[in-house]
Amino acid sequence: MNSPTTEGVIFDILRQGLWIAVTISAPLLIVALVAGVVVGLFQALTSIQEMTLTFVPKVGAMLIVFWVSMSFMTATLVTFFTDAIIPLIEGN
């Protein structure tokens, strides 16, 4: 049976991992939301209902933001693994 300290460590690592997932995905999700609203407003104002008009700007904006924030995402994940996961694997 697991001890309370082991369960506490697991829950703490899980909480940290979920928070990092939210932090890493936030820039992409915010840009997708803003681009979708802007394109939706443009379509409503001009009565243009083209499917590619909704897809291409969102994907383009998300690719640009992903490229810009890739170093932040990588640094965040590397820090999490070196500070939290690897010491648990080593048994420290």
Protein Blocks (a to p, Z undefined) as FASTA:
>chain_A
ZZfklmmmmmmmmmmmmmmmmmmmmmmmmmmmmmmmmmmmmmmmnopacfklmmmmmmmm
mmmmmmmmmmmmmmmmmmmmmmmmmmmmnoZZ
